[in-house]
Amino acid sequence: MLPHWACFGFHVTLLAPPLQAPKEETRYAFVVEWYDPSASLVRKYQLIFYTADGTLEMYDLKNRRTFLKRCDYPGVGEKDLFKGGIITVYSRQLTVVEYADSYTASVFEKKAQTTVAVVTGEAIASMGRVIDAFNSSGFVISELALLQGELALALTGDLSSISFSDLLAQINSQLGEGAVVEATADVFSAPKPQVFDIDLSTLLLIRPHTVKAGLLGRMVDQVMGSGFRVLNMKMVQLSRPNAQEFLEVYKGVVPEYADWVEELTSGKGVALQLVNDAKPEATVMALRELCGAHDPEIATHLHPHSLRAQYGENKTKNAVHCTDLPEDGPLEVDYFFTLL
């Protein structure tokens, strides 16, 4: 991967149209927007994604110059690129607002269709399995919220190759008729759920890298199977100021602080408000034990069945954030489910 300074080419003026890729090399083009806080402006760029090697490049549409030279960026994949999607490239959160050419539109309007499913009633106890079934079938979960006791999921995928009705039938054959039903996007406009039992609860934040990897369902299933009840749950896309504010307590204390900020803003994570029914007063410490040591390598030796041991990659991409101290549980829950 090229270093940051080598990829961003602010100094390179592009007077002619971008060079075309070889005919045999498939590439997709998108128009993305970035809000520049220093100038209070929304800036538009053309983003090119090359399928052969996963590299990308960007051009400033207004100033007609290279913004990002073609380089490897593993944090962005083909599944992340759909209209309305948010990606992060070198600390800049970019919203995909449109397809830049007819070829890209013809491919992605088919590949990135969205439908909505709702997990109802007693099937909530099996929502981890339901999420995993959708991920395993090729869907990307682009929105998620626990609303009035039901879990709403916006699913993005190629509906021409995935039979959504057949998938629902398979799930309902195992969980009961009507356990999971199709819905419309209006379900997400329901009133925000009330935050209750906050003094006894704790926060679990499932990091973006594990959500992208399709591990969300398995992790939720393990959490619920370990004696935790989910009181609130939602998918979140943190801005850089939000992530810095939330992790402020670690600044200057934990060497990974800056990397954690980058990870939390790299995509959508999932926040859960949890309580341990067996020992509500020990909820925070019980979740810390389930999560394991911050370093997945250490967790593998000390807590081999913990979330970080099983799903973490390194000290930065360590699968989850959880509340460290009992007195911080209500504060972190309030931050995600009331303030944000």
C-alpha positions as CSV (number, residue, x, y, z in Angstrom):
1,M,0.0,0.0,0.0
2,L,1.3,3.5,-0.8
3,P,1.7,5.8,2.2
4,H,-0.8,8.5,2.9
5,W,1.3,11.3,1.4
6,A,2.0,9.3,-1.8
7,C,-1.7,8.5,-2.5
8,F,-3.2,12.0,-2.0
9,G,-2.1,14.0,-5.0
10,F,-3.3,17.5,-4.2
11,H,-0.4,19.0,-6.1
12,V,-1.2,17.1,-9.4
13,T,-3.3,19.2,-11.8
14,L,-5.4,17.2,-14.2
15,L,-6.3,19.3,-17.3
16,A,-7.2,16.4,-19.5
17,P,-9.8,13.7,-18.7
18,P,-8.6,10.8,-16.5
19,L,-6.6,8.1,-18.4
20,Q,-8.8,5.2,-19.4
21,A,-8.1,1.8,-17.9
22,P,-7.2,-1.0,-20.3
23,K,-10.2,-2.4,-22.0
24,E,-9.8,-5.8,-20.3
25,E,-9.8,-4.2,-16.9
26,T,-13.2,-3.7,-15.3
27,R,-13.8,-0.6,-13.3
28,Y,-16.7,1.1,-11.7
29,A,-17.2,4.9,-11.3
30,F,-19.1,6.7,-8.6
31,V,-19.8,10.3,-7.6
32,V,-19.1,10.7,-3.9
33,E,-19.5,13.6,-1.5
34,W,-17.3,14.7,1.4
35,Y,-18.2,17.4,3.9
36,D,-15.1,19.6,4.5
37,P,-15.5,20.9,8.0
38,S,-12.7,23.4,7.7
39,A,-14.4,25.2,4.8
40,S,-18.0,24.2,5.7
41,L,-18.5,22.9,2.1
42,V,-19.6,19.7,0.5
43,R,-17.0,18.6,-2.0
44,K,-17.7,16.2,-4.9
45,Y,-15.3,13.6,-6.3
46,Q,-15.4,10.9,-8.9
47,L,-14.2,7.6,-7.3
48,I,-13.0,4.8,-9.6
49,F,-12.9,1.2,-8.3
50,Y,-10.8,-1.4,-10.2
51,T,-12.1,-4.9,-9.7
52,A,-9.0,-6.7,-10.7
53,D,-6.9,-5.6,-7.7
54,G,-9.4,-3.7,-5.5
55,T,-7.5,-0.4,-6.0
56,L,-9.2,3.0,-6.3
57,E,-8.5,6.5,-7.3
58,M,-10.4,9.8,-7.0
59,Y,-10.7,13.0,-8.9
60,D,-11.8,16.4,-7.7
61,L,-14.8,17.2,-10.0
62,K,-14.9,21.0,-9.4
63,N,-11.1,21.7,-9.6
64,R,-10.5,19.0,-12.2
65,R,-7.4,17.6,-10.5
66,T,-6.3,14.3,-9.0
67,F,-7.4,14.0,-5.4
68,L,-6.2,10.4,-4.8
69,K,-3.7,8.6,-7.0
70,R,-4.6,5.0,-7.8
71,C,-3.6,2.9,-4.8
72,D,-4.5,-0.1,-2.8
73,Y,-7.1,0.5,0.0
74,P,-8.3,-2.8,1.5
75,G,-10.9,-1.0,3.7
76,V,-13.2,-0.5,0.8
77,G,-14.6,-3.4,-1.2
78,E,-17.2,-3.8,-4.0
79,K,-19.9,-4.6,-1.5
80,D,-19.4,-1.2,0.2
81,L,-20.1,0.7,-3.0
82,F,-23.8,1.4,-3.5
83,K,-25.9,4.5,-3.7
84,G,-26.4,5.9,-0.2
85,G,-23.5,3.9,1.2
86,I,-20.9,5.5,3.3
87,I,-17.2,4.6,3.0
88,T,-14.1,6.1,4.7
89,V,-10.9,6.7,2.8
90,Y,-8.0,8.1,4.7
91,S,-10.1,9.6,7.4
92,R,-12.6,11.2,5.0
93,Q,-16.2,9.9,5.2
94,L,-17.5,9.7,1.7
95,T,-21.2,9.3,0.8
96,V,-22.0,7.5,-2.6
97,V,-24.6,9.9,-4.1
98,E,-24.8,8.5,-7.7
99,Y,-23.2,6.3,-10.3
100,A,-20.9,8.2,-12.6
101,D,-21.5,6.3,-15.8
102,S,-24.2,4.1,-17.4
103,Y,-22.2,0.9,-17.1
104,T,-21.7,1.3,-13.3
105,A,-25.4,2.1,-13.0
106,S,-26.5,-0.9,-15.0
107,V,-24.4,-3.2,-12.8
108,F,-25.0,-1.7,-9.4
109,E,-28.7,-1.0,-9.7
110,K,-29.1,-4.7,-10.0
111,K,-26.5,-5.7,-7.5
112,A,-27.5,-3.2,-4.8
113,Q,-31.2,-3.5,-4.5
114,T,-32.6,-3.0,-1.0
115,T,-35.4,-4.7,0.8
116,V,-36.5,-4.6,4.5
117,A,-37.2,-7.5,6.9
118,V,-38.5,-7.4,10.4
119,V,-37.8,-10.0,13.1
120,T,-40.9,-10.2,15.3
121,G,-42.1,-11.6,18.6
122,E,-40.4,-14.6,20.1
123,A,-38.0,-14.8,17.1
124,I,-36.1,-11.9,18.7
125,A,-34.4,-14.5,20.9
126,S,-32.9,-15.9,17.6
127,M,-32.1,-12.7,15.9
128,G,-28.4,-13.5,15.8
129,R,-29.2,-16.6,13.7
130,V,-31.5,-14.5,11.4
131,I,-28.8,-11.9,10.8
132,D,-26.3,-14.6,10.1
133,A,-28.7,-16.2,7.6
134,F,-29.0,-12.9,5.7
135,N,-25.2,-12.3,5.7
136,S,-24.5,-15.9,4.6
137,S,-27.0,-15.5,1.7
138,G,-25.1,-12.5,0.3
139,F,-27.0,-9.6,1.8
140,V,-25.2,-6.6,3.3
141,I,-27.1,-5.1,6.3
142,S,-27.2,-1.4,5.5
143,E,-29.4,-0.4,8.4
144,L,-30.5,-2.0,11.7
145,A,-32.6,-1.0,14.6
146,L,-34.5,-2.6,17.5
147,L,-37.8,-0.8,17.5
148,Q,-40.7,-1.5,19.9
149,G,-39.5,-5.0,20.5
150,E,-38.9,-5.9,16.9
151,L,-35.7,-5.9,14.9
152,A,-35.8,-4.0,11.5
153,L,-33.1,-4.8,8.9
154,A,-32.4,-3.0,5.6
155,L,-30.8,-5.6,3.3
156,T,-28.8,-4.7,0.2
157,G,-28.0,-7.3,-2.4
158,D,-28.8,-8.7,-5.8
159,L,-32.4,-9.7,-5.6
160,S,-32.3,-11.2,-9.0
161,S,-29.9,-13.9,-7.8
162,I,-31.2,-14.2,-4.2
163,S,-34.8,-15.3,-3.7
164,F,-35.8,-13.2,-0.8
165,S,-39.2,-15.0,-0.4
166,D,-37.5,-18.4,-0.4
167,L,-35.0,-17.2,2.2
168,L,-37.8,-15.9,4.5
169,A,-39.7,-19.2,4.0
170,Q,-36.6,-21.2,5.1
171,I,-36.1,-19.0,8.2
172,N,-39.8,-19.2,9.1
173,S,-39.8,-22.9,8.7
174,Q,-37.3,-23.1,11.6
175,L,-38.5,-20.2,13.8
176,G,-42.3,-20.3,13.2
177,E,-44.7,-18.8,10.7
178,G,-44.4,-15.0,10.6
179,A,-41.2,-14.9,12.7
180,V,-39.5,-12.8,10.0
181,V,-41.7,-10.7,7.6
182,E,-41.0,-8.4,4.7
183,A,-41.6,-4.7,5.3
184,T,-41.0,-1.2,3.9
185,A,-38.4,1.4,4.8
186,D,-41.1,3.3,6.7
187,V,-40.5,1.0,9.6
188,F,-37.3,2.9,10.4
189,S,-39.4,6.1,10.9
190,A,-41.0,4.6,14.0
191,P,-40.4,6.5,17.3
192,K,-37.0,6.0,18.9
193,P,-37.2,3.4,21.6
194,Q,-37.1,4.6,25.2
195,V,-33.8,4.0,27.1
196,F,-34.6,2.2,30.3
197,D,-32.7,0.2,33.0
198,I,-29.7,2.4,32.1
199,D,-28.1,2.2,35.6
200,L,-27.7,-1.6,35.4
201,S,-26.7,-1.8,31.7
202,T,-23.5,-1.7,29.7
203,L,-22.5,-0.9,26.1
204,L,-21.2,-3.3,23.6
205,L,-20.0,-1.7,20.3
206,I,-19.4,-4.2,17.5
207,R,-16.7,-2.7,15.4
208,P,-17.1,-2.0,11.7
209,H,-14.5,-4.6,10.5
210,T,-16.5,-7.4,12.1
211,V,-19.8,-6.1,10.6
212,K,-18.2,-5.9,7.1
213,A,-16.9,-9.5,7.6
214,G,-20.4,-10.7,8.1
215,L,-19.8,-11.8,11.7
216,L,-22.5,-9.7,13.4
217,G,-25.0,-12.5,13.7
218,R,-22.7,-14.9,15.3
219,M,-21.5,-12.4,17.8
220,V,-25.0,-11.3,18.8
221,D,-26.0,-15.0,19.1
222,Q,-23.0,-15.6,21.4
223,V,-23.7,-12.5,23.5
224,M,-27.4,-13.5,24.0
225,G,-26.4,-17.1,24.7
226,S,-24.0,-15.9,27.4
227,G,-26.9,-14.6,29.6
228,F,-27.2,-11.0,28.3
229,R,-30.5,-9.4,27.3
230,V,-30.5,-6.8,24.5
231,L,-32.5,-3.7,25.6
232,N,-31.5,-1.5,22.7
233,M,-29.7,-2.1,19.4
234,K,-28.9,0.0,16.4
235,M,-26.4,0.4,13.5
236,V,-24.3,3.5,13.8
237,Q,-21.9,5.4,11.5
238,L,-19.7,7.5,13.6
239,S,-18.3,10.8,12.4
240,R,-14.7,11.6,13.3
241,P,-15.7,14.2,15.9
242,N,-18.1,11.6,17.5
243,A,-15.4,8.9,17.6
244,Q,-12.9,11.3,19.1
245,E,-15.4,12.4,21.7
246,F,-16.4,8.9,22.6
247,L,-12.8,7.7,22.9
248,E,-11.5,10.8,24.6
249,V,-10.7,9.0,27.8
250,Y,-8.2,6.8,26.0
251,K,-6.3,9.8,24.4
252,G,-2.7,9.9,25.6
253,V,-3.3,6.7,27.6
254,V,-3.7,3.9,25.0
255,P,-1.2,3.8,22.1
256,E,-4.0,2.6,19.8
257,Y,-6.2,5.7,20.4
258,A,-5.7,7.2,16.9
259,D,-6.1,3.8,15.2
260,W,-9.3,3.1,17.2
261,V,-10.7,6.4,15.9
262,E,-9.9,5.4,12.3
263,E,-11.5,2.0,12.8
264,L,-14.7,3.3,14.3
265,T,-15.2,5.8,11.4
266,S,-14.3,3.2,8.7
267,G,-17.8,1.9,8.3
268,K,-21.0,1.1,10.2
269,G,-20.8,-0.6,13.6
270,V,-23.6,-1.9,15.8
271,A,-24.3,-0.6,19.4
272,L,-26.1,-2.8,21.9
273,Q,-27.4,-1.8,25.4
274,L,-27.1,-5.0,27.5
275,V,-28.0,-6.2,30.9
276,N,-27.0,-9.5,32.6
277,D,-30.2,-11.0,33.9
278,A,-28.4,-13.4,36.3
279,K,-26.4,-10.6,38.0
280,P,-27.6,-7.2,36.9
281,E,-25.3,-5.4,39.3
282,A,-22.2,-7.2,37.7
283,T,-23.3,-6.5,34.1
284,V,-20.2,-4.4,33.1
285,M,-17.7,-6.8,34.5
286,A,-19.5,-9.9,33.0
287,L,-19.4,-8.3,29.6
288,R,-15.7,-7.5,29.9
289,E,-15.0,-11.1,30.7
290,L,-17.0,-12.2,27.6
291,C,-15.1,-9.7,25.4
292,G,-11.6,-10.8,26.7
293,A,-8.3,-9.0,26.7
294,H,-7.9,-5.9,24.4
295,D,-5.2,-7.7,22.5
296,P,-6.7,-10.7,20.6
297,E,-3.4,-12.6,20.8
298,I,-3.5,-12.4,24.6
299,A,-7.2,-13.1,24.7
300,T,-6.5,-16.3,22.7
301,H,-4.4,-17.6,25.6
302,L,-6.3,-16.2,28.6
303,H,-9.9,-16.2,27.3
304,P,-10.0,-18.6,24.2
305,H,-13.8,-18.4,23.9
306,S,-14.0,-14.7,24.2
307,L,-15.3,-12.4,21.4
308,R,-11.9,-10.8,20.8
309,A,-10.1,-14.2,20.8
310,Q,-12.5,-15.5,18.2
311,Y,-13.2,-12.5,16.0
312,G,-10.4,-10.0,16.7
313,E,-7.5,-9.5,14.2
314,N,-5.2,-7.2,16.2
315,K,-5.1,-4.5,18.9
316,T,-6.9,-2.1,16.6
317,K,-9.4,-4.5,14.9
318,N,-10.2,-6.3,18.1
319,A,-13.8,-7.0,17.2
320,V,-15.6,-5.0,20.0
321,H,-15.5,-2.1,22.4
322,C,-17.1,-2.7,25.8
323,T,-17.5,-0.5,28.8
324,D,-14.4,-0.7,31.1
325,L,-15.8,0.6,34.4
326,P,-19.2,0.0,36.1
327,E,-19.7,3.8,36.6
328,D,-19.2,4.3,32.8
329,G,-21.9,1.9,31.7
330,P,-24.8,4.4,31.9
331,L,-22.7,7.2,30.4
332,E,-21.7,5.1,27.3
333,V,-25.3,3.8,26.8
334,D,-26.7,7.3,27.1
335,Y,-24.1,8.6,24.5
336,F,-25.2,6.1,21.9
337,F,-28.9,5.8,22.5
338,T,-29.8,9.3,23.6
339,L,-27.2,11.8,22.6
340,L,-26.2,10.5,19.1
